[in-house]
Amino acid sequence: LVSSQAYIRFRRRVQHIRAAMGIKGLARYVLEQTQPQSMDARRLPAEPGKTFIVVDGYAIYRKFGFGLDWLRGGEYAPAWHRVKAFMEVFTRQGIEVVVVYDGNPHHDVKLAEWKKRRLQDRAAISKAMHNLEKGQLPKDKDWHPPFFLSMTLQVAFAELGARVIKSMREGDQEAAILAQSPDCLGVLSNDSDFFIFPGVRRYFSADHCEWRGPKLARLGFFSEGLLAELLDLMPAELPLLATLLGNDFSSNLPKGRIPVGSEPKKVAEVIRRLRPTVAQGGVRALGSHLWPDHPDPVKVADALQTCLDQYSVTAGEPLDALGDAHYHSRMTADILPLRQQVHYYRGVEVGELERPSPEAQFSSVRARVAACIFADQADVTAIPEIACTLSSENPFLESQVPLEKNLVWPTLEQLWAKTETEKQAFFEQLLDLPPPAATLCSEGNLGCALLAGALALAVGALDTHQVRRCILAMMLVVSGDIGGIVDMCVPRPSAVHNCAVWLRALGTVEGCWRLVFEGGRFGQPRKPFFQPACCLHGPLTCALLADPTEAGSALEVADGLSGPLGACMDLIENLASKAAFPVSLATTHAVSALSRRFSRAQPLSSKSEGKGCGKSGGSKGGKGSGSARSGKGHTSDRCRPKGATGKGHCEGFHGPTRQDIGERSGPGYAKTPPSQGKGGTARADGRKGNGKNDAKAPAETRKGTAAGAEGK
């Protein structure tokens, strides 16, 4: 996977991102002077049960999702299995994995940089939505993280034995502090700041490790003290080197600094000449020397000290209740930054131009949550918001989000001190759903889905038919039959938008649940309420939402889901009416039985997916794991909407079938196009296809689809 052409092209695209996240020119200089050492990932110098390794979560973030669908809601089971494959090499040796995600709530948002990145996202999403109109799905090189990828990865790491941390400062600084322990093997990242931090025994460079898919075969690393030795500097002088070369915080320094060069070797010479100045007057004298014409030496010294302090490895103050909930990811990552910054920054979302964004559909819930967050600040009655939109007239809209303060809201500390019964009542208040809603909080994935359906129906984001299809899609995933033929056409933009609304509804319910029931468990790791990898398949959901025929009803009957689905919809519609109601015994039994099936469900393996689903969201030539690619499994006619004639068009979809998955070419067959590399002919009756290509594919397309990439 790591040697595929798609990955190489993608890696080139993210080089500018990596350069921005590290120290300018430093990694290149080190590699010109020396090469990383290497160790076998299967034989690490570790003491089982004691040794741990720190992993920069965003450094390998894309490796677990790259190549999978993102536009149609995302595929999360494969991402879960990639995390499992990554973890195996460490768990087999008794090494604990500590995954650190950058969640600094005190970080000052640079509006110009934020807008620049959101415009890049906007251009990519606009292009993808435009291509949908022409019947095309995005290629791997256009991949973006899907909605639930971050949640999936964090929950997967925790389920598989890792410790997951959301940092209270910059993520690399948090990782370096953890690495001070003598039991720490090192830090796995791709951030050149780890050449600077003291006490990091080994900096495992993700770019110089040998990867086999998501698995590590060999770890390339740089030892502590290497850079100081190369540049003839003292370790304490390295933070100044990073600041003068240019790092993430150098932009906060005043302009007008004397020239010091841009090459590490030249900057090191300047630092050595400044040693007497620093010894006599400290940071203030250093600032006066570097900015001799600045009118405010104190301001210069403060800004310079702030940059140098980013490499401090001193542990911070003990966390309060809110900080602890943020640190252990027991509440969503945006709550504490919102409280610190009192400002909403909303990125662009997948959706149609003429419709409200998915997040805007649930603005009433957001207003109630914000009222609770700022319950102890009476002067905060509205929050400024800047939102990036798909609108061609104005890509950025600024507004004021009023808080719902017509009720008396508890502070977060008061909320977490409530009894379980009181928390259930408050949870229903946040969602504005009647009293039976809280009983679903113990039903895990199914409970989250039912609450999301009721919420979406209550606010008018989705209609009853659309909610029914969304719930059906989750039931099919849990049953292990995620369909095949429905994944082989490109849905209309309206279906993609509705799927995005469904994901936002699930995320809104899950976020409220964590805030109410998880936030106050001081010192405890996060417990999952909703795990997308076990029950959510975006392309299947899109396909069912796009189908106006009775194919979905046929699926219900064929899988024996009509009864349980009907009971779920009765419950959802009653909740959406916002009137308290008694739950019938039959509905209780049906939901409980279905909940047990959901709770036993595991993320589908690639083998299971091959029973009925071709790979989605990939680039040309990928092997895939489905009927249209491998020639194995089945393509069931019961999934075919009525009136489908083949040749790339079917009722409920538009445009040609996706070229790199296959096309309908008559009753009962899904044939891989000649130029698509490994593939073959898959029969709809479930028998094995011939597994041959109609023509020899170009070498590039035969190499397959990339599934690994690093970078922030």
N, C-alpha and C positions, 0 to 999 in steps of 0.2 A: 504493500500500500504506500509505503513511504517513497518508493522509487517511481511511482506512477507519474505520467506526464501532467495529469490534472493537479496533483499535489505540488509539483515543481512550479507550475504556473501560479498556483495560489500562494505559494511561499514567497514568490517574487512580489506579489501584490501587497503583502503585509510587511515588507521590509521597512517602508516608511513609518508604519505604526510602531514597529519595534524601536526604530531609531528615536522616535519621540518619547518612548517610555524609558529609555536608558540614558547613558552618558555619551555625548556626541564623540564619535571616533575612537572610543576607548576599546571596545571589543575588537575592532579591526587592528588596532595597534598591538593588542596582546597576541592576536593570532599571527601577526607578522613576526613576533619575537619568539613565540613558542607554540606548541601544540598541547591540547588537553591530554591528561592522563586518562586511562581507561580501566574499568573493572567489570568483571562478569556480573551481570545482574542476578544470576542464580547463586553466586557465592560471595555475598557481601560480608564485610567484616562487622558482624553484628552479634550481640548477645541476646538470644531469644527472650522475649518478654520484657526487655529493658530498652533496647535500641529503638529509636524512631527516626523517621525522615520527614522533613518539612517540604510540602509541595505547594508551589504557587498555583492556586486554582485556575487563574486566568491564563497562565502560561501554556497550559495544555487543554484549555477550554474547548477550542475548536477541534482538537483531535477526536473528541468524543461525539461530535455532531456533524462534522464536515461530510458532505456527500449525501446526507439524508434530506428528506423533504423538509422545507421550511415554510413555503408559501401557503400550502394547503392545511396548515395547522401543526405540522411536524410529526415525526416518527420518534418515539421515545424508548421503546423496548430495545432497539439496537444500541442506543446510547448507553442504556443501563448495562448491557452485556459488554460493551467496550470498557466501562469502568471496572466491571468484574475481571476482565482479562488483565487490565492494568494492575489491579490490586493483588492478583494471584502471586506474582513474583515476590511480593513483600510478605504476605500472610503465610506463605509456605516456610519462610525463614524466621517467623515470629517477630517481624519488624512492624511497629505501629506506624501508620501513615497519618500525618497531621496536615490537613488541607486548609490553606489560608486564602480567603477571598478578600479582595480589597473592598472595604465598606466604610472608609473614613467619613464619618458624618460631619467633620469639621472642615472638610476640603472646600475651599472657595471655588465656586464655579466661574470659570472664565467664559463669559457669555460669547465672545467672538469665536473662541475655539469650539464651544458647545454648538453654536449655530453652524459652523463649518462642518462638523461631523454629522449633524442632523441633516444637512443638505445632501451629504453623500448618501445617507440612508434613504432619504426621500427620493433621490434619483434612481436608486436601485429598486425600490418598491414600485415607483411609478413605471419603470421599464417592465417590471415583472407583471404588473396588472395590465399594462397595455398589451404585452405579449399574450396574456390569457385570452384577450379578445380575438387574437389570431390563432388560438388553439395551441399555444406553445407554453411549456413549463420552463423555468429558469435552469440554466446549466450549473454545474458544480462551481465554476469560477464566480458565479454570482451569489454564492451561498451566504446566508445570514443566520444568526442564531434564532431558532424558532421560539415561540412564546414561553414554553415550559422547560426549555433545555436547562437553564440554571437550576431550577427546582429539582428536576430529574437527577442531575448530577450530584447535587448536594445530598439528596435523600439516598441515592445509590451509594455514595461514599459512606454515609452513616450506617446504612443497613449492612454494608460489607465490612464493617469494623473500623473505619477511619474516624478520626476526630475532626469535625468541621468547624472552622472558626471564621467569623465575619469581623474583620479587624476594626478596631476603634481609632486607628491611625493609618498611615499609608501601609498597604499590604506588604511591601518588601521590608519595611521596618518591623512590622509584627513578626514576619518570618525570621528576620535576623535576631530578634530578641529571643524567640524560641530556640534558635540554633546555638545560643550560648550554653545550653546544657551539655555536659560532657557525654551524655547518652545520645546526642543528636549526630546522626551520620552525615548530614549535610542538608543543603537546600536545593531542590530541583526547580529551576526557573529558566527564563531566557532574558533576564534583566541584568545589564552590566553593572548596576548598582551593587551587586553582591561581590564585585571586586573591591569595593570600598569598605563595606561594613566590617568592623572588627569582630573577631571571635567566630566567624563562619568557617568551620574546618574545611568543608568542601563545597564548592559551588558547582553543582551538577547542571551543566548547560544543556537544556532540552534540545537545542539546535545541534549539539555534538554528541547526542546519545544515539545508539543504534536501536531503531524502532522496528518492530515487526507487527504492523498494524498498530493497535493500541498497547501492545506489550513491549516492555523494555528488554532488550537482549544484552546490551552493554551500556554502561553509564560513563559518559565522558565528563571529566571534572577538572577544576582548577583548585589548587590547594591554597589555604590561607597564607598571606604574606607574599604571594607571587608578584603582585603589582608593585608593592613597595620595593621589592628587590630589583625589579626591572628598571625602575625609575630612580633608584637611589634616594627614596624618601622614607621618612618615618611613618609608621602606621597612622599616627595622629594627624598627619598632613594630608592624607588621602581625601577627606571630605572637602578640603579647600581645592584640591585638584579637580574633583568632580564639579564643584561650584563654578570654577573658572572655565572649565571645558564646556559646561552647559548641561544641566539636568532638568528634571521636571519642575524645579522651583526657581531656577535662575532667572526666569522671565519676571519674577517679582523684584529683582534688583534694579536700582536706579540706572538710568542711562548715563553715558559719559565716563565709563571706566577706561583707564589707560589700556592700550593694547598689550596683551600678554601672549598672543599667538593662539592657534587652534589645534596644534599637535601636542599630544601628551608629553612628549619629551621636552618641547620648548616651554610648556607651562610648568613642568617640574623644575626647570632651571630657574624660572622666576620665583618659584616657591622657596627654593634653597637660598636665593639672594635675600628673600624677605624674612629669613629666620631671625636676624637680630631685631627687626622691627616688631615682630610678633612677641619676642621675648621681653621687650621693653614695655610695650603698650597694649598688648593683647589685640582683641578684635577691633577696638576703636581705632587704634593706630594703623592696623591693617587696612581698614576702610578708608581712612584719610589718605593713605598712600595710593590705594587703587582708584579712589575717586577724589583727587586733589581739589577739584573745582566745585564740588557739591556744597551748597550753602548749609546743609544740615547734617553734620557728621554723626549725630546721634541716630537719626533716621537710617543712615547708611549702615551703621553698626548693627542696629536692630534687624534690618533686612538680611544682612550678611550672617548674623548669628542664627536667624531662622533657617537659612539654607544649611548651615553647618549642623544644626540640631537634627536634621532629618536623618542623620547617620548615627544618632545616639542609640545605644542599645540598653538604656536604662528603663526598667519596667515603669509603667505609669501608675497613677493613683488607683486605689481599689474602685471597682465599678459600682455604680448605683444600680437600682432596679432596672431602669431603662437601658443603661449601658450593658448590663448583663444579658438582658433579653435580646439586644442587638448582637452582642458578641457571639452568642450561641444560636443565632438565627431563629429564635423562638417567635420573633415578629418580623414582618417583611422589612426588607433592607431600606425602604424609603421613609419609614416613620421617623427614626431619629434624625436623619438629615433634614427632613421637613421641619421638625421642631427647632433645629439649630438655625436653619436658613430662613424659615418662614417664607418659603417661595416654592411654587410648583414648576418643575421643568418636565414637560411632557413631549416625548419623542413621537415621531411619525409612526402610524400603525398601518398594517395591511388592511385594505378596505376599498370601497368604491368612493369616488370623489363626491358624488351628490348625496351621500348618506352621512349621518353623524358617525363619528369615529366610535369604535367599540367601547373605548373607555368612557366617552361622553354619555353613553347609554346608562351608565351606572353612577352618574355624578351625584345622585341623591345619597347613595350609600357613602361615597367619598366625603360628602359634606358632614354626615353624621360622625364618621370616624375622625375627621379633622376637629370637629367640635369636642370630642373626647380628648384628643391629643392636646388641645389648647384650653381645656376646661379650667385650668388654674391661671389663665392669662385673659382677663376680662377685656383688655384693650384690643385683642386680636379678634376681629369680627369678620374679616375677609382675608384671603390669601392671594397675593399676586400670582398670576400664572402666565407662562409663555409656552405655547404649544406649536409644534411643527406639524403642518398639515399638508395634504396633497393638493390643496387649492393652487391653481395656476396664478391667481391674482395676488395672493399674499401668503407666502409659505410659513410665516410666523404670525400667530395671533396672540395678542396680549389682552388679558382680562383679569377680573377680580372674582375669585371663587368665594361666595358668601358661606359662612359657617351656619349650620342649623342650630342656633342657640335659643330657640324658643322653648327648649326644655332644659332642665337641670341635668348636666352631664357630670359623671364622676371623673376624677383624674385617673390616670392609668394606675397609679398606686392604689387608689381607692377601689378601682375595678378589680384588681388582682387580690384584694383583701376580702372580696365578697365570697359568700358561700356558693356551692355548686349550683344550687337552685336559682340564686340571684344572678349568677353568671348566665345561666340558660335564658332567663328572662331578658337580660341585657343583650344577649346575642340576637334574640328575636327582634329587639328594638332596633338594633343596628341595621338588620336586613329589612325591617318593616314587614315581617311575616307573622302570622298568628301563632299562638302558643304551641301547637303540636310540632312546629318546626324544630325546636331544640331537641326533640327526641331522636332526630336523625343524626345528631352529632356523634353518636356512638356507632354509626354504621359505616364509617370510613369512606372508601371511594364511592360507594353507592349513595351514602348519605350526602356527600358533597355534590354528586350529580343531581340528586333530587332537589336539593336546596337551590342549586344553580338554575335548574329548570323552572322552579317556582319563581325565582327572582327575575329571570329573563322574561317570563310570561307576565309577571306583575308590572314591570316597568315598560312593557311593550316592545322590548328589544327583539324578541322572537315570538312567532305565533305557535299555537298548539301543535300543528303538524310538524313544524321545524324542531320543536323541543322533542317530540316523539322520535324523530329520526336521529337526533343526537343521542338520546338514551339508547335507542336500538343499536347504534354503532358501538357504544360501549359494551352492551350485552354481547354482541358478536365477538368483540375482542376477548372478553372474559371467557367465552365458550371456546376460543381457539380457532374460530372460523371467521377470518376477516375478509372473506370474499376475494375474488380475483378479477372478474370482468369489470367490476365497478371502479377499480383502481387504474384502468387502462385508458381512460379518456380524460380530457382536460375539462374541468368543470367551468361553469360560467363565473365571472367575477362576483356575481351576487351570492353564489354558493360559498365562495372563499370568504366573502365579507361575513356571511352568517356564521361560518365556522369560527372566524375570529371573534365574533360576538359571543359565541358559546364558550370559547376558551377564556375570554375576559370574565364571563359570568362565573366559571369555575374558579378562576383566580381570585375574584372578589370574595366569594364565599370562603375559600381557603384562607385568605388573608385575615378576614374577620374572625374566623375560628382560632387562628394562631394568636391573634391579639387578645382575645377574651380568655381562652382556656390554657394557652401555653405561656404567654408572656410572663406571668408571675411565678413560674417554677424556678426560682433563683438557683443559679449554679448548675442547672440540669441541661443536657443536650436536647435538641429539638426532636419531637416525636412527629412523624408524618400523619397527616389527616388524609391527604390526597397524593397518590403516586401515579402520575400519568403513564409511566412505563407499563403498568399492569392493566390499564383499561382504556387507554386513549390512542386512537390511530387517526391522525388528521386527514389523510387522503380518503380513507373510508368514510369518515364523517362528511367530508365535502361531497363525495360521490352520492351519498344518500340524500344530502340536502339539495343536490342538483337534479335529482330524479323526480319528475312530477307524475310518473306512472305508478302502477301498483307493485313495482318490483320490491319495494321495501316491505309491503304487506306480505308478499310471497315469502320473503325471508323470515318474517315473524312466524308464519305458519310452519315453514319447513324446519325451523329450529325449535319449535315448541315454545316460542317466546311470547305469543299473543296474550296469554293469561297474565304472566308476571308484568309484562309491559303495560297492559291495561290497568293493573292495580297501581303501578307507579304513576301512570298519567292521571288516574283519579286523585291520587294523593297530591300530585303537583298542582292540578287545577284547583283543588280545594284550598291549598296553601296560597296560591296566587290570588284567590278571591279576598284574602286578608280578613276573613271572618273566622272566628274560632269554630271548630267542628269536631265531632267525635270520629275517631278512626275505627273503622269496622274491624272485627276480628279476622275476617278473610283477608283484608288488606294488610293487616299486621303480619299474618302468617306468610303471605306471598312476599312481602318486602323482606322479612327476616330470612326466608329461605334463599332469596336472591342475594341478600347481603352476605350470607355465608359463602356463596359461590364467588362473589367479588373478593372476599377476604382471603380465599384460598388461591386466587389467581396469581400467577407469577408472570414476569415479563416474558413475552413470547420470544423464543430463541429463533435464530435465522432458519433453523430446520422447520419449526412450526410455522413461521411466516411463509415458507415455501409451499405450504399446502394450498395457499389460495391468494398469494399476493406477490406481484412483481415488485422489484425495487422501485421506489419512487424518489424523485428529486435528484437523481444521479446524472452523471454525464454519459456521453455515448461510450459504448463499449464495456460498461460495467457488467460483471457477471450476474449481479443481482441474486435474489433468492426466491424467485417466484416462477409461476407457471410459464409465463411468456418468455423468460430468459433461459432457464435451465432445462426446459423440456420435461420437467418433473412436476408432480402434483396434479392439480386439476383446475380446470376453468369451468365453473359450474354454470349451466344454462339457466339455473334458477336465479342467478344474479343478473341475467340479461334483461334489461327493461323491455317491455312489450313494444313491438314495432321496430326493434333494432335490425338494421339490414346489413350491418358490417361495413367494411370499407372506410372505417374511421368516423362514421357518424352514427349516433344513436339517439333515441328519444331522451330528452332530459340533459343532453350534453350538446356541445357545438364544436365545430372545427374538427380537424383531423385528430386521430388518436396520437398519443405521444410516440414519436418515432423510435425512441430508444427503449420503449417497453414492448411494443408490438402493435399489430393492427388486427381488427376483426376481418377475416377474409372468408366469410361464409359460415354456415351453421356448424358449431361445434369445434372450431379451430381458432387458435390465436397464434399467428405465425410471426416469428422474428424477422424483421427486414434484413436483406442480404448483407448490408454493410455494418451490422452492429456487433461484430465480434462474436464471442461465445454466446451461443443461444441455441435455437433449434425450433422444433415444432412441438407445441404442447397440445394435447388433445383434451377436449372438454369432458370426455367421459372418465377422466382420471387415469388413463393408461399412460405409460411413459412415452414421451416423444422421441424423435429420432436423434435429438441432441447434436445435429450437424448444422453447419452453416450452408446457406445456399450459394454463397460465394466467399472467397477468402477476404477477410476484412483487412483494412490497413493496419500496419503494425501498431500505430499509436492507439487505435480504438481497441485492439485486442488486449491491451495491458490492463484494462479494467478501470474501475472507478475508485478514486481516492477516498479514503475515509479517515485520514489523519492530517492534522495541521496544528501548529502551535501558534501562540501569539495572543496579544490582548486585543 
